Amino acid sequence: MTDENSNILKNETFTWLEPGAWRKPCIVHVTMVANSRQALFGKLSHNGSEAVVEKTPIGWVLVNQQRRLLELCPEIKILADKVMPDHHHMVLQVQRTMPRSIREVVRGYMQGCKGEARKLGVTENLYDAPPFFRVLTHKGQLHAMIEYVKANAERAWQRRQNPDLFRMHRRTEKCGLQFTSMGNHFLLDWPDRQLVEVSRSASDEQIEVRLKSVVAAAHNGAVTYTAAISKGEQKIARTLREQGYPLVVLLNDGFPAEGSSQERFYKPDGTYFEACSKGRLLLMEPDGSAFVNEAIMTATHETLRRKAEVKHYCYTPVSVESQRYRFVALNEIGLLLVEG
């Protein structure tokens, strides 16, 4: 990344827009996928210190066409790009309003790549589908997206070296409940377990006290279970992850739907990827039946009732489909796993 791009990251002086203004100043992350996910663009390898992609002639076409893109559209700046064996990422900044939309510009770029690929003997379609656009709409996304693109090869290498840790399991059973899961399943059998549940109303001081006790237990060998919903739970989960302690994280609607196009290529996001690759993480999403399990329903409604009584109002049972119910139920499921 250039010094100028680093200043953009530091100052975030660009305009953040809603996804409709495709001709106006904005920042977009574009992903273009090779036809049938073939490794048309390169070969993944490791040079001893980092993962690298050895580009094919077609891969170099993608790079060379970027220069053409910038010549034709001086309003655009490429903040980051990564050619992978079967797909290609670009983070593009539209610096001022253009005659054409960024969608049209990217489609033109892809057409140029297709034309050059035909000269190399590629007679079939170069790409699998239209490009996928993600418009960055709030501060903080740019840094995360550039880091994501930069680390793409390393993540792919880690997945290749540790396939079992990144395999999605749709029928994981524990304590009579069904889960979708990914990560180190040996953590489920660890004998010393603790659940982290921190109230949304907990003060910073209360969170720090809880954090110290949780870290002490983790240091002594406990595996920590958490839904990581409240700010206190998130802080504790982040600290444990950064210090290299194992985590079992309970998710609500965290995995792609079974049979969806995203299912095959799903992987944990940047905050969890490294922990997963090192065997320190297990992600678990309860099946819908877990939320209506009789024991879980009874425990969840009792917890909600106690919370209502503390606030001196009468509890009215909430729908099992409501977010409030499901978040409390996640902690009850976590408690069952820890004590089971």
N, C-alpha and C positions, 0 to 999 in steps of 0.2 A: 504494500500500500504506500502511496506517495505521501510526502509531508502535507501536501495540500488536502488530500483525503483525510489525513489524521486530524487536520484542523476542522474539517466538516464534522467528524465524529465528536471532537472536543466541544465545539461551539453549537452544533446542531442549529445552524442559521437558516437551513432550507425550510421550505413551507411544507407542512403536513396537511394533506388534503384527503377528503373522502374519495372512495374508489371510483367515482363517476367522472372526475375531471382528467381525462386521459391526455389532453393536449396541453394542460397547464403544468406549472412546476410541481413535481412530485418525485417520489422515489419508489421504484418497483423492484421486486425480486422476480426474475423470470426463470422458469425451469423448462427445458426442452428435452424430450425423451427420444432416444433412438428407436427406430422401427423394431417392434417386438422385443425391446430391451436387449438387442444384440450389442455386443462390445465392439461397435463400429468405430468409436472415437479413440480408444486407447487400451492399454493393458496395465492393470494395477500391480505394483511391486513394492518392495521395500529396500532402501539403500543402506540399511543398518542403523540409521538415525531417524528416518521418517518415511512415511508412505508416499509414493510418487506414482503418477500416471504417465506411462511412456506413450506418447501420442502416435496414432497412426497417421498416414497422409490425410485421411478425412478429418482427424482431430486437428491437424494443423490448418485445414481449411477453415474450421470454426474460428480459430485464432486470427487468421489472416483477414477473414471477413469482418472482424471487429474493426480493423483499421478502416475498411471501406465504410462501415456504419458511421464511424466518427467523422469521416470526410463528408458524407452526405448529410449528416445531422449534427452540426456543430453545437446545437443546443443540448446535446446529451453528453454526459460523462459516465464512464464505466468505473464504478467504485470498487467492484470486486468481480472476479469471474473464476470459474473452475470447470475444466473439461474433465469429466469422468468417463470411464469406459462406455457406459450406456446412457449417459445423460449429460447435460451441460447447464450450469448455473450462471446467471449474470445479475448483478445488482446495478441498476441504472438510475442516474439522477437526471431528470429533465430540469434544466436550469432556467429556462424561460419558455413561454408559450410557443408551440410549434405549429406549422401549417397542417401537419398530420398528427394523428394520435399516436401514442407510444405503442399501442397494439398494432397499428398499421406498420410502424417502423420495424418492430420485431418480426412481423410476418415477412416484410421485405428482406430482412436479414436472413431469415430461414430460407427464403426462395433463392437468395444468392448462394447460400451454402449448398442447397440442392443442385443448383446449376454447376457449381464447381465439382461436386461429388460425381455428377454424371460424366464429367471429363475424366474421372478416375475409374470409370467402369461401373458405378453404382446405378443400376437400372431401376431398382425398386425404390419405393418412397424412403427418404432418409429418416423421416421422423414418424413416431408412433401416433401422434395426435397433435392438435393445436397446442401452443405453448400455455403453460400455467402461469398466471400472473398473481402476485400478491402485492397489494399496495400497502406501503408502510404508512400508518395513520396516526401514530403517536410517538412521542419521544422515548428513547430507549431501545426501540426496535432495530435501528440501524446498526448499532454496535453488535447486537446479538446476531443479526442476519449476516453481517460481514464475517464474524467469527465462525458462524455455521458454514458458510461457503468455503472459507479458508481451511477448515478442519474436515472437509468432506472426504478427502482421500484417506485420512487417518481413521475416521470412523468406519469407512468401508473395509479397511484392512483389519481393524479390530473385530468386526463382524465376521470376516472370513476366518480369522484365527480362532474365534470362540463361537462357533455357530450354535452350540447348544444354549448358550447364555442369551442369544437373541432370537430363539425360536418361540413363537407364540403357541401356547398350549390352551386349547379351548375347553378342556374337560379336566381341570385340576380339582380334585376333591379333598377337602379337609374339614374335619369336625362335622361331617354330614352336609356340608354346603359345597356348591359348585362355583368355580372361579375360571375366568380367563387370566392367564398369567404369563410372565416373561421374566427371566433372570435366573438366579441361583436357587433352585428348589431345595437344596440341602439346608437352607436357612430355616425352612419350615420344621425341620427335625431338631433344631438346636434346642438343648434342654433349658437354657436360661433365657427367658424372654421378658420384655417389658413393653407396656403400652403407653404411648404419649398422647394424652388428651389434655388440652389447655383451653380454658374458657376464652371466648372472644372478648370478654370484659376484663381479662387478667391485666394487671398493671405491668409495666416494664420490670419492676422489682420482682414481682411474682414470677414472671417469665424467667428471669435470671436465676432465681432460686431453683426453679424446676429444671432449667438447663443444666446447672451444676450437678444435680442429683442424677439426671439421665446420663450425662457424660461419664460420671463416676461408675455407674452400673455398666455402661457400654465398655469402659476401660477394663472392667473386671469380667468381661466375657458375655454380657447380655446382648441379644439381638433385639433391636427396637422396632416395634410396630407402630405405625401412625397413619392417619388419613391426611395429615398435613393440610388442614383446612384453615384453622385460625392462624393469625400472625405469629402466635407463640409456637404453635406446632410447626409452622413453616421455618421459623428461626432455628428451632431445635433440630429439625430434619436437615437443614442446610449445614449447621455446625457439625453434626455427626458425619455427614457426607464429606465435608471438607477435611475432617480429621481422620477419615478412612475407616469409620466404624460401619458395620453392616446394618442395612435397613430393609424392612418389609413395608412397602407403601401401598395402602388400600386406595383404590381409585373409584370414582363415580363417573361412568361413561368415559373411560380413559383410552380404550382401544377402539380401532375401527370396527365397523359391523362385519360380522362373519359373511364371507362371500363378496365383500366390497372390493373395488379396484385398489383401495389403499392397503388392504390387509397384507398382501404379499411383501410389500416394501416398508412396512411399519418398523420404526425403531424408536427408542426413547429419545426425548429431546436432549439438548446440550447439557442441561443440569444433571441429568441422570445417566447419560451415555457412558461416561468414564467409569462410574461406579458399577454399572452393569458389566462392562467389559472386564473388570477386575474381580467379578464374582461377589461383590459387596451389596448387591441390590436384588430384590425380588418385587416386581409389580404385580398386584393382584386386584382384579375387578370382579366383584361378586356377580354371579348370575342373577337375573331378575327374581328367580325363585328364592334366593337368599333373603331378599327384603320382605318376603311374605312368609318366611319360616316362622312357625308359631312362637318358638322361643325368642327369636330376634324381635318379632312384633311386640311381644309382651314386654321385653326389656326396654325397647325403644319408647313405647308409650309411657312406661313407668318413669323413664328418665325425663321425658317431656313434661310429665305431670309434676315431677319434683321441681323442675325449672320454673314451671308456672306458679307453683306454691311459693317459691322463694320470692317471686315478684308480686305475690298477693293477688293473683287473679285465677279464675276458674279455668281449668284445662278443658279444651274441646279437641277431641281427637282429630289429627290432621291426616290428610290423604297419604297413602304409602307412596304415591307418585310425586309428592311435593319435595322440593329440595331440602326443606327443613327436616322432614322425616328421614330422608336418605342420608343426610350428613350425620345425624345422630345415630342412625342404624349402622353406618360404617364403623363408628367407634364401638358399638355393641358387638359387631362382627369381629373387630380387632380384639376385644376383650375375650370373646369366645376362643379365638385362635391362641391367645396368650395363655389362657387358663386350661385349654383343652388338652 
